[in-house]
């Protein structure tokens, strides 16, 4: 996954002349930086995606990168509906899995930015899913969120597996915003 683009690469994505991209850059509409001691311009991926979205241009090959991917494991329909109220379909592609086995298949196919695991499916299975994801280097940057009940809080477990835990009942808007923030932070560091 490319993180920095040249004006020529941006021109191909936008289907315009490289000079047009240079004008966007020089006018400040397309943010980026110049290579020291050179006139060459570089545009970071997140600035290019933001520019394309702001101007209603097609994302083309960046479409998958621009949209976040979320996997909900064992999450009940009520929580799923609550989340869908606060996360738009053009912001995150959301898939679901009912078991650890299904979660493994979905994670392999989706390569999610965030995985939300509901402990209602069973504490041991939820922890096993989190441990398996953490062990796999392909998911090292994946944000893991655990949804806990009172019983899960009473019994200690290794919370370092998760980037965040939410205790039921929780505010779906807060969960959506937290996931959004954690995923955005990870994408900036990548």
C-alpha contacts under 8 A as a table, 3 or more apart, distances in Angstrom:
res1	aa1	res2	aa2	distance
2	X	5	X	7.29
2	X	45	X	7.36
3	X	44	X	5.83
3	X	45	X	5.02
4	X	42	X	6.34
4	X	43	X	5.58
4	X	44	X	4.41
4	X	45	X	5.65
5	X	8	X	7.97
5	X	9	X	5.86
5	X	10	X	6.33
5	X	42	X	5.59
5	X	43	X	5.06
5	X	44	X	6.22
5	X	45	X	6.90
6	X	9	X	5.20
6	X	10	X	6.29
6	X	40	X	7.83
6	X	41	X	6.27
6	X	42	X	4.99
6	X	43	X	6.36
7	X	10	X	5.05
7	X	11	X	6.01
7	X	18	X	5.74
7	X	21	X	5.90
7	X	22	X	6.57
7	X	41	X	6.42
7	X	42	X	6.76
7	X	43	X	7.43
8	X	11	X	4.99
8	X	12	X	6.39
8	X	17	X	7.96
8	X	18	X	5.22
8	X	21	X	7.99
9	X	12	X	5.21
9	X	13	X	6.40
10	X	13	X	5.08
10	X	14	X	6.08
10	X	18	X	7.63
10	X	21	X	6.99
10	X	48	X	7.86
11	X	14	X	5.13
11	X	15	X	5.58
11	X	16	X	4.99
11	X	17	X	5.63
11	X	18	X	5.05
11	X	20	X	7.65
11	X	21	X	6.12
12	X	15	X	4.91
12	X	16	X	6.62
12	X	17	X	7.88
13	X	59	X	7.77
13	X	60	X	6.69
13	X	61	X	7.35
14	X	57	X	7.63
14	X	58	X	7.77
16	X	20	X	6.50
16	X	21	X	7.46
17	X	20	X	5.34
17	X	21	X	6.91
18	X	21	X	5.16
18	X	22	X	6.36
19	X	22	X	4.93
19	X	23	X	6.27
20	X	23	X	5.08
20	X	24	X	6.34
21	X	24	X	5.04
21	X	25	X	6.16
21	X	30	X	7.96
22	X	25	X	4.99
22	X	26	X	5.99
22	X	41	X	7.81
23	X	26	X	5.04
23	X	27	X	5.98
24	X	27	X	5.33
24	X	28	X	6.37
24	X	29	X	5.28
24	X	30	X	5.34
25	X	28	X	5.26
25	X	29	X	6.00
25	X	30	X	4.66
25	X	31	X	6.13
25	X	32	X	7.19
25	X	41	X	7.99
26	X	29	X	7.72
26	X	30	X	7.94
27	X	30	X	7.67
28	X	31	X	6.04
29	X	51	X	7.53
30	X	43	X	7.78
30	X	47	X	6.99
30	X	48	X	6.99
30	X	51	X	6.16
31	X	43	X	6.53
31	X	44	X	7.99
31	X	47	X	5.93
31	X	48	X	7.65
32	X	41	X	7.05
32	X	42	X	5.61
32	X	43	X	4.35
32	X	44	X	6.17
32	X	47	X	7.12
33	X	41	X	5.76
33	X	42	X	5.41
33	X	43	X	6.62
34	X	38	X	6.99
34	X	39	X	6.34
34	X	40	X	5.61
34	X	41	X	4.41
34	X	42	X	6.06
35	X	38	X	5.43
35	X	39	X	6.76
35	X	40	X	5.59
35	X	41	X	6.24
35	X	42	X	7.21
36	X	39	X	7.99
43	X	47	X	6.68
43	X	48	X	6.50
44	X	47	X	5.51
44	X	48	X	6.42
45	X	48	X	5.12
45	X	49	X	6.17
46	X	49	X	5.18
46	X	50	X	6.12
46	X	188	X	7.71
47	X	50	X	5.09
47	X	51	X	6.08
48	X	51	X	5.08
48	X	52	X	6.19
49	X	52	X	5.18
49	X	53	X	6.18
49	X	59	X	7.06
49	X	62	X	7.34
49	X	66	X	6.48
50	X	53	X	5.19
50	X	54	X	6.04
51	X	54	X	5.16
51	X	55	X	6.24
52	X	55	X	5.34
52	X	56	X	6.06
52	X	57	X	4.90
52	X	58	X	6.75
52	X	59	X	6.40
53	X	56	X	5.08
53	X	57	X	6.14
53	X	58	X	7.67
53	X	59	X	7.55
54	X	57	X	7.80
59	X	62	X	5.17
59	X	63	X	5.03
59	X	66	X	7.84
60	X	63	X	5.64
61	X	64	X	7.17
62	X	65	X	5.14
62	X	66	X	5.99
63	X	66	X	5.23
63	X	67	X	6.40
64	X	67	X	5.50
64	X	68	X	7.74
65	X	68	X	7.17
66	X	91	X	7.98
67	X	90	X	6.71
67	X	91	X	5.37
67	X	92	X	5.39
67	X	93	X	6.77
68	X	91	X	6.14
68	X	92	X	4.40
68	X	93	X	6.20
68	X	112	X	7.48
68	X	113	X	6.12
68	X	183	X	7.74
69	X	92	X	5.24
69	X	93	X	4.79
69	X	94	X	6.03
69	X	95	X	7.97
69	X	110	X	7.01
69	X	111	X	7.33
69	X	112	X	4.61
69	X	113	X	5.19
69	X	114	X	6.57
70	X	92	X	6.50
70	X	93	X	6.14
70	X	94	X	4.83
70	X	95	X	6.38
70	X	112	X	5.18
70	X	113	X	5.93
70	X	114	X	4.81
70	X	115	X	5.73
70	X	116	X	7.59
71	X	94	X	5.87
71	X	95	X	4.98
71	X	96	X	5.56
71	X	97	X	7.31
71	X	103	X	7.83
71	X	106	X	7.53
71	X	107	X	7.24
71	X	112	X	6.16
71	X	114	X	6.35
71	X	115	X	4.69
71	X	116	X	6.25
72	X	75	X	5.82
72	X	80	X	7.96
72	X	94	X	7.30
72	X	95	X	6.27
72	X	96	X	4.68
72	X	97	X	6.24
72	X	115	X	5.93
72	X	116	X	4.92
72	X	117	X	6.23
72	X	118	X	7.93
73	X	96	X	5.83
73	X	97	X	4.76
73	X	98	X	5.76
73	X	99	X	6.87
73	X	100	X	7.77
73	X	103	X	6.35
73	X	115	X	7.23
73	X	116	X	6.04
73	X	117	X	4.79
73	X	118	X	6.24
74	X	96	X	7.65
74	X	97	X	6.17
74	X	98	X	4.66
74	X	99	X	6.44
74	X	117	X	6.33
74	X	118	X	5.32
74	X	119	X	7.58
74	X	120	X	7.05
74	X	121	X	5.46
75	X	79	X	6.47
75	X	80	X	6.49
75	X	96	X	7.82
75	X	98	X	7.63
75	X	116	X	7.74
75	X	117	X	6.82
75	X	118	X	5.20
75	X	120	X	7.74
75	X	121	X	7.97
76	X	79	X	5.60
76	X	80	X	6.31
76	X	118	X	7.97
77	X	80	X	4.89
77	X	81	X	6.06
78	X	81	X	5.21
78	X	82	X	6.24
79	X	82	X	4.98
79	X	83	X	6.19
79	X	172	X	7.37
80	X	83	X	5.19
80	X	84	X	6.21
81	X	84	X	5.06
81	X	85	X	6.45
82	X	85	X	5.40
82	X	86	X	7.13
82	X	172	X	5.57
82	X	173	X	7.87
83	X	86	X	5.41
83	X	87	X	6.09
83	X	172	X	5.51
83	X	173	X	7.08
83	X	175	X	7.71
83	X	176	X	6.29
84	X	87	X	5.10
84	X	88	X	6.63
84	X	89	X	7.98
85	X	88	X	7.32
86	X	172	X	7.30
86	X	173	X	5.74
86	X	176	X	6.17
87	X	91	X	6.68
87	X	92	X	6.85
87	X	176	X	6.37
88	X	91	X	5.24
88	X	92	X	6.55
89	X	92	X	5.57
89	X	93	X	6.23
89	X	94	X	7.90
90	X	93	X	7.32
95	X	106	X	7.48
96	X	103	X	7.77
96	X	106	X	7.72
97	X	100	X	7.67
97	X	102	X	5.26
97	X	103	X	5.13
97	X	106	X	6.98
98	X	102	X	6.38
98	X	103	X	7.22
98	X	121	X	7.98
99	X	102	X	5.16
99	X	103	X	6.03
99	X	121	X	7.68
99	X	125	X	7.97
100	X	103	X	4.88
100	X	104	X	6.26
100	X	125	X	6.54
100	X	126	X	7.57
100	X	128	X	7.82
100	X	129	X	5.80
101	X	104	X	5.27
101	X	105	X	6.57
102	X	105	X	5.15
102	X	106	X	6.07
103	X	106	X	5.09
103	X	107	X	5.87
103	X	129	X	7.57
104	X	107	X	5.16
104	X	108	X	6.18
104	X	129	X	7.93
105	X	108	X	5.24
105	X	109	X	6.36
106	X	109	X	5.13
106	X	110	X	5.81
106	X	111	X	7.92
107	X	110	X	5.18
107	X	111	X	5.21
107	X	112	X	6.20
108	X	111	X	5.74
111	X	139	X	7.49
112	X	115	X	6.62
112	X	142	X	6.64
113	X	141	X	7.43
113	X	142	X	4.93
113	X	143	X	6.11
113	X	183	X	6.27
114	X	142	X	5.37
114	X	143	X	4.43
114	X	144	X	5.86
114	X	145	X	7.55
114	X	179	X	7.16
114	X	183	X	6.86
115	X	142	X	7.11
115	X	143	X	6.20
115	X	144	X	5.02
115	X	145	X	6.26
116	X	144	X	6.00
116	X	145	X	4.69
116	X	146	X	5.93
116	X	147	X	7.23
117	X	126	X	6.26
117	X	130	X	7.88
117	X	144	X	7.54
117	X	145	X	6.18
117	X	146	X	5.00
117	X	147	X	6.12
118	X	121	X	6.24
118	X	126	X	6.92
118	X	146	X	5.97
118	X	147	X	4.64
118	X	148	X	6.70
119	X	122	X	5.40
119	X	123	X	5.23
119	X	126	X	5.58
119	X	146	X	6.92
119	X	147	X	5.85
119	X	148	X	5.53
119	X	149	X	7.15
119	X	152	X	7.53
120	X	123	X	7.18
120	X	148	X	7.50
120	X	149	X	7.38
121	X	125	X	7.02
121	X	126	X	6.79
122	X	125	X	5.46
122	X	126	X	6.09
123	X	126	X	5.15
123	X	127	X	6.14
123	X	152	X	7.25
124	X	127	X	5.22
124	X	128	X	6.06
125	X	128	X	5.00
125	X	129	X	6.17
126	X	129	X	5.27
126	X	130	X	6.39
127	X	130	X	5.09
127	X	131	X	6.07
128	X	131	X	5.05
128	X	132	X	6.05
129	X	132	X	5.21
129	X	133	X	6.23
130	X	133	X	5.23
130	X	134	X	6.17
130	X	144	X	7.29
130	X	161	X	6.37
130	X	162	X	7.48
131	X	134	X	5.11
131	X	135	X	6.13
131	X	161	X	6.76
132	X	135	X	5.19
132	X	136	X	6.47
133	X	136	X	5.37
133	X	139	X	5.93
133	X	140	X	7.70
134	X	137	X	7.22
134	X	139	X	6.48
134	X	140	X	6.09
134	X	161	X	7.05
135	X	140	X	7.82
136	X	139	X	5.75
136	X	140	X	6.77
137	X	140	X	4.95
138	X	141	X	7.79
139	X	142	X	4.99
141	X	186	X	6.66
142	X	183	X	7.96
143	X	162	X	7.53
143	X	163	X	6.04
143	X	179	X	7.68
143	X	182	X	6.82
143	X	183	X	6.58
144	X	161	X	7.46
144	X	162	X	4.93
144	X	163	X	5.37
144	X	164	X	6.77
145	X	162	X	5.57
145	X	163	X	5.97
145	X	164	X	4.91
145	X	165	X	5.44
145	X	166	X	7.50
146	X	162	X	6.48
146	X	164	X	6.52
146	X	165	X	4.58
146	X	166	X	6.25
147	X	165	X	5.87
147	X	166	X	4.95
147	X	167	X	5.94
147	X	168	X	6.77
148	X	151	X	7.82
148	X	152	X	5.67
148	X	153	X	6.80
148	X	165	X	6.94
148	X	166	X	5.98
148	X	167	X	4.73
148	X	168	X	5.93
149	X	152	X	5.36
149	X	153	X	6.67
149	X	167	X	5.74
149	X	168	X	5.28
149	X	169	X	7.90
150	X	153	X	5.22
150	X	154	X	6.37
150	X	167	X	7.15
150	X	168	X	7.36
151	X	154	X	5.19
151	X	155	X	6.59
152	X	155	X	5.45
152	X	156	X	7.40
153	X	156	X	6.63
153	X	167	X	7.91
158	X	161	X	6.31
159	X	162	X	5.64
159	X	165	X	7.94
160	X	163	X	7.06
162	X	165	X	6.69
166	X	170	X	6.66
166	X	175	X	7.63
167	X	170	X	6.15
170	X	174	X	7.85
170	X	175	X	7.69
171	X	174	X	5.28
171	X	175	X	6.45
172	X	175	X	5.02
172	X	176	X	6.09
173	X	176	X	5.12
173	X	177	X	6.14
174	X	177	X	5.15
174	X	178	X	6.04
175	X	178	X	5.14
175	X	179	X	6.14
176	X	179	X	5.27
176	X	180	X	6.11
177	X	180	X	4.99
177	X	181	X	6.11
178	X	181	X	5.08
178	X	182	X	6.13
179	X	182	X	5.19
179	X	183	X	6.02
180	X	183	X	5.35
180	X	184	X	6.08
181	X	184	X	5.18
181	X	185	X	6.12
182	X	185	X	5.12
182	X	186	X	6.23
183	X	186	X	5.10
183	X	187	X	6.15
184	X	187	X	5.13
184	X	188	X	6.25
185	X	188	X	5.23
185	X	189	X	6.40
186	X	189	X	5.17
186	X	190	X	6.16
187	X	190	X	5.10
